[in-house]
Amino acid sequence: MPAEAHLHHHHGAPSKNSLNRTALSATIHCLTGCAIGEILGLVIGTALGWGTAQTIILAIALAFLFGYALTMLPLLRSGLPFGTALGLAFAADTASITIMEIVDNLIMLAIPGAMNAGLTSPLFWGSLTVALLIAGGFAFPLNRWLIARGRGHAVVHSIHGHRS
């Protein structure tokens, strides 16, 4: 049984280590969706010659799309109806993706030249990497707090853990 699913079979409070593991797993999951969406949005926006604002809007929209999709896939595979899986994804990921996107984009805007550096520039990729890692650092305590209260990814893991 995965550690994430095991968290929900305890009688009483989860251990600190299992809570941290589950929060880290949720954060990495959200960070993966955000990174895919961000990179794809920035590539598309740059390829189309869009300005910073339009490119950021596209990247944020795709970060949410990919974050939700990564949560929904295992739920759909386990037989949950689409509407139920979508509702769980919204509940599990919205807060985490929101904090990641705010932090990530503020950092990218704050690093001189990062948004205009272009896709072949080490400045762009280095800035994006640093911004995403810092954003994950902000999302981890939020995910941990939500999971400790039976919210966020705790709901997804309990549903997925019981159905798989």
C-alpha positions as YAML, in Angstrom:
chain: A
units: angstrom
residues:
- id: 1
  name: MET
  ca: [0.00, 0.00, 0.00]
- id: 2
  name: PRO
  ca: [1.49, 3.42, -0.88]
- id: 3
  name: ALA
  ca: [2.51, 5.63, 2.02]
- id: 4
  name: GLU
  ca: [-0.02, 8.24, 0.92]
- id: 5
  name: ALA
  ca: [-2.94, 5.81, 1.11]
- id: 6
  name: HIS
  ca: [-1.59, 4.32, 4.36]
- id: 7
  name: LEU
  ca: [-1.91, 7.70, 6.05]
- id: 8
  name: HIS
  ca: [-5.68, 7.35, 6.05]
- id: 9
  name: HIS
  ca: [-5.81, 3.92, 7.65]
- id: 10
  name: HIS
  ca: [-4.40, 5.06, 11.00]
- id: 11
  name: HIS
  ca: [-6.68, 5.27, 13.99]
- id: 12
  name: GLY
  ca: [-5.96, 8.72, 15.36]
- id: 13
  name: ALA
  ca: [-3.52, 11.34, 14.17]
- id: 14
  name: PRO
  ca: [-1.04, 10.47, 11.42]
- id: 15
  name: SER
  ca: [2.61, 10.38, 12.33]
- id: 16
  name: LYS
  ca: [4.69, 13.45, 11.60]
- id: 17
  name: ASN
  ca: [6.84, 11.50, 9.11]
- id: 18
  name: SER
  ca: [3.88, 10.11, 7.20]
- id: 19
  name: LEU
  ca: [2.24, 13.56, 7.16]
- id: 20
  name: ASN
  ca: [5.45, 15.12, 5.82]
- id: 21
  name: ARG
  ca: [5.81, 12.36, 3.19]
- id: 22
  name: THR
  ca: [2.23, 12.83, 2.03]
- id: 23
  name: ALA
  ca: [2.61, 16.63, 1.95]
- id: 24
  name: LEU
  ca: [5.86, 16.30, -0.01]
- id: 25
  name: SER
  ca: [4.20, 13.91, -2.46]
- id: 26
  name: ALA
  ca: [1.28, 16.33, -2.92]
- id: 27
  name: THR
  ca: [3.66, 19.26, -3.39]
- id: 28
  name: ILE
  ca: [5.78, 17.42, -5.96]
- id: 29
  name: HIS
  ca: [2.61, 16.36, -7.75]
- id: 30
  name: CYS
  ca: [1.33, 19.95, -7.92]
- id: 31
  name: LEU
  ca: [4.78, 21.25, -8.82]
- id: 32
  name: THR
  ca: [4.94, 18.79, -11.73]
- id: 33
  name: GLY
  ca: [1.61, 19.97, -13.12]
- id: 34
  name: CYS
  ca: [2.61, 23.60, -12.64]
- id: 35
  name: ALA
  ca: [5.97, 23.07, -14.32]
- id: 36
  name: ILE
  ca: [4.43, 21.31, -17.34]
- id: 37
  name: GLY
  ca: [1.82, 24.04, -17.73]
- id: 38
  name: GLU
  ca: [4.26, 26.88, -17.15]
- id: 39
  name: ILE
  ca: [6.82, 25.59, -19.62]
- id: 40
  name: LEU
  ca: [4.21, 24.78, -22.26]
- id: 41
  name: GLY
  ca: [2.56, 28.20, -21.78]
- id: 42
  name: LEU
  ca: [5.88, 30.01, -22.02]
- id: 43
  name: VAL
  ca: [6.90, 28.03, -25.11]
- id: 44
  name: ILE
  ca: [3.57, 28.71, -26.84]
- id: 45
  name: GLY
  ca: [3.49, 32.38, -25.83]
- id: 46
  name: THR
  ca: [7.06, 32.90, -26.99]
- id: 47
  name: ALA
  ca: [6.50, 31.02, -30.25]
- id: 48
  name: LEU
  ca: [3.44, 33.17, -30.99]
- id: 49
  name: GLY
  ca: [5.31, 36.38, -30.12]
- id: 50
  name: TRP
  ca: [2.92, 37.24, -27.27]
- id: 51
  name: GLY
  ca: [3.75, 39.81, -24.61]
- id: 52
  name: THR
  ca: [4.53, 39.02, -21.00]
- id: 53
  name: ALA
  ca: [0.96, 39.41, -19.70]
- id: 54
  name: GLN
  ca: [-0.63, 37.14, -22.31]
- id: 55
  name: THR
  ca: [2.10, 34.54, -21.90]
- id: 56
  name: ILE
  ca: [1.76, 34.52, -18.09]
- id: 57
  name: ILE
  ca: [-2.03, 34.15, -18.35]
- id: 58
  name: LEU
  ca: [-1.63, 31.19, -20.72]
- id: 59
  name: ALA
  ca: [1.05, 29.61, -18.51]
- id: 60
  name: ILE
  ca: [-1.14, 29.95, -15.39]
- id: 61
  name: ALA
  ca: [-4.18, 28.49, -17.16]
- id: 62
  name: LEU
  ca: [-2.13, 25.54, -18.39]
- id: 63
  name: ALA
  ca: [-0.56, 25.05, -14.93]
- id: 64
  name: PHE
  ca: [-4.04, 24.64, -13.46]
- id: 65
  name: LEU
  ca: [-5.14, 22.41, -16.34]
- id: 66
  name: PHE
  ca: [-2.15, 20.06, -16.00]
- id: 67
  name: GLY
  ca: [-2.27, 20.11, -12.18]
- id: 68
  name: TYR
  ca: [-5.93, 19.08, -12.19]
- id: 69
  name: ALA
  ca: [-5.34, 16.53, -14.96]
- id: 70
  name: LEU
  ca: [-2.53, 14.82, -13.03]
- id: 71
  name: THR
  ca: [-4.86, 14.45, -10.04]
- id: 72
  name: MET
  ca: [-7.79, 13.26, -12.13]
- id: 73
  name: LEU
  ca: [-6.00, 10.55, -14.14]
- id: 74
  name: PRO
  ca: [-5.59, 7.97, -11.34]
- id: 75
  name: LEU
  ca: [-9.08, 8.76, -10.06]
- id: 76
  name: LEU
  ca: [-10.60, 8.18, -13.49]
- id: 77
  name: ARG
  ca: [-8.56, 4.99, -13.90]
- id: 78
  name: SER
  ca: [-9.94, 3.75, -10.59]
- id: 79
  name: GLY
  ca: [-13.47, 4.11, -11.97]
- id: 80
  name: LEU
  ca: [-14.66, 7.41, -10.52]
- id: 81
  name: PRO
  ca: [-17.03, 9.37, -12.74]
- id: 82
  name: PHE
  ca: [-15.52, 12.43, -14.48]
- id: 83
  name: GLY
  ca: [-17.55, 14.94, -12.45]
- id: 84
  name: THR
  ca: [-16.52, 13.36, -9.15]
- id: 85
  name: ALA
  ca: [-12.85, 13.24, -10.18]
- id: 86
  name: LEU
  ca: [-12.99, 16.88, -11.32]
- id: 87
  name: GLY
  ca: [-14.54, 17.98, -8.03]
- id: 88
  name: LEU
  ca: [-11.86, 16.12, -6.07]
- id: 89
  name: ALA
  ca: [-9.11, 17.65, -8.21]
- id: 90
  name: PHE
  ca: [-10.49, 21.16, -7.61]
- id: 91
  name: ALA
  ca: [-10.68, 20.50, -3.87]
- id: 92
  name: ALA
  ca: [-7.21, 18.92, -3.69]
- id: 93
  name: ASP
  ca: [-5.20, 21.22, -5.92]
- id: 94
  name: THR
  ca: [-6.68, 24.70, -6.13]
- id: 95
  name: ALA
  ca: [-4.99, 26.17, -3.03]
- id: 96
  name: SER
  ca: [-1.63, 24.55, -3.77]
- id: 97
  name: ILE
  ca: [-1.54, 25.53, -7.45]
- id: 98
  name: THR
  ca: [-2.70, 29.05, -6.61]
- id: 99
  name: ILE
  ca: [0.11, 29.64, -4.11]
- id: 100
  name: MET
  ca: [2.66, 28.11, -6.49]
- id: 101
  name: GLU
  ca: [1.53, 30.27, -9.39]
- id: 102
  name: ILE
  ca: [1.55, 33.48, -7.35]
- id: 103
  name: VAL
  ca: [5.03, 32.84, -5.95]
- id: 104
  name: ASP
  ca: [6.47, 31.49, -9.21]
- id: 105
  name: ASN
  ca: [5.25, 34.37, -11.34]
- id: 106
  name: LEU
  ca: [6.25, 37.05, -8.82]
- id: 107
  name: ILE
  ca: [9.77, 35.63, -8.72]
- id: 108
  name: MET
  ca: [9.98, 35.41, -12.52]
- id: 109
  name: LEU
  ca: [8.84, 39.04, -12.77]
- id: 110
  name: ALA
  ca: [11.27, 40.12, -10.04]
- id: 111
  name: ILE
  ca: [14.38, 38.59, -11.65]
- id: 112
  name: PRO
  ca: [15.70, 41.22, -14.05]
- id: 113
  name: GLY
  ca: [15.40, 40.03, -17.65]
- id: 114
  name: ALA
  ca: [14.00, 36.57, -16.83]
- id: 115
  name: MET
  ca: [10.69, 36.97, -18.68]
- id: 116
  name: ASN
  ca: [12.37, 38.44, -21.76]
- id: 117
  name: ALA
  ca: [15.39, 36.14, -21.79]
- id: 118
  name: GLY
  ca: [13.99, 33.69, -24.34]
- id: 119
  name: LEU
  ca: [13.72, 29.94, -24.33]
- id: 120
  name: THR
  ca: [17.35, 29.35, -25.28]
- id: 121
  name: SER
  ca: [18.71, 31.45, -22.41]
- id: 122
  name: PRO
  ca: [20.24, 29.95, -19.26]
- id: 123
  name: LEU
  ca: [18.84, 33.01, -17.43]
- id: 124
  name: PHE
  ca: [15.29, 32.00, -18.37]
- id: 125
  name: TRP
  ca: [15.66, 28.31, -17.43]
- id: 126
  name: GLY
  ca: [17.66, 29.04, -14.27]
- id: 127
  name: SER
  ca: [15.11, 31.63, -13.15]
- id: 128
  name: LEU
  ca: [12.20, 29.31, -13.86]
- id: 129
  name: THR
  ca: [13.85, 26.45, -11.96]
- id: 130
  name: VAL
  ca: [14.56, 28.65, -8.94]
- id: 131
  name: ALA
  ca: [11.06, 30.17, -9.07]
- id: 132
  name: LEU
  ca: [9.35, 26.76, -9.20]
- id: 133
  name: LEU
  ca: [11.47, 25.35, -6.35]
- id: 134
  name: ILE
  ca: [10.73, 28.36, -4.15]
- id: 135
  name: ALA
  ca: [7.03, 28.11, -5.06]
- id: 136
  name: GLY
  ca: [7.09, 24.47, -4.00]
- id: 137
  name: GLY
  ca: [8.64, 25.56, -0.71]
- id: 138
  name: PHE
  ca: [5.67, 27.85, -0.13]
- id: 139
  name: ALA
  ca: [3.14, 25.17, -1.13]
- id: 140
  name: PHE
  ca: [4.56, 22.42, 1.12]
- id: 141
  name: PRO
  ca: [3.40, 23.91, 4.45]
- id: 142
  name: LEU
  ca: [-0.01, 24.68, 2.92]
- id: 143
  name: ASN
  ca: [-0.36, 21.09, 1.67]
- id: 144
  name: ARG
  ca: [0.81, 19.75, 5.03]
- id: 145
  name: TRP
  ca: [-1.71, 21.91, 6.88]
- id: 146
  name: LEU
  ca: [-4.56, 20.82, 4.56]
- id: 147
  name: ILE
  ca: [-3.66, 17.11, 4.75]
- id: 148
  name: ALA
  ca: [-3.38, 17.22, 8.55]
- id: 149
  name: ARG
  ca: [-6.98, 18.43, 8.58]
- id: 150
  name: GLY
  ca: [-8.22, 15.76, 6.15]
- id: 151
  name: ARG
  ca: [-8.42, 18.21, 3.26]
- id: 152
  name: GLY
  ca: [-6.52, 18.76, 0.01]
- id: 153
  name: HIS
  ca: [-4.71, 15.68, -1.21]
- id: 154
  name: ALA
  ca: [-5.79, 13.71, 1.87]
- id: 155
  name: VAL
  ca: [-9.23, 13.41, 0.28]
- id: 156
  name: VAL
  ca: [-7.82, 12.26, -3.06]
- id: 157
  name: HIS
  ca: [-5.48, 9.75, -1.43]
- id: 158
  name: SER
  ca: [-8.23, 8.32, 0.76]
- id: 159
  name: ILE
  ca: [-10.56, 7.88, -2.24]
- id: 160
  name: HIS
  ca: [-7.83, 6.52, -4.51]
- id: 161
  name: GLY
  ca: [-6.41, 4.32, -1.74]
- id: 162
  name: HIS
  ca: [-9.80, 2.69, -1.11]
- id: 163
  name: ARG
  ca: [-10.60, 2.13, -4.80]
- id: 164
  name: SER
  ca: [-7.27, 0.79, -6.08]
...
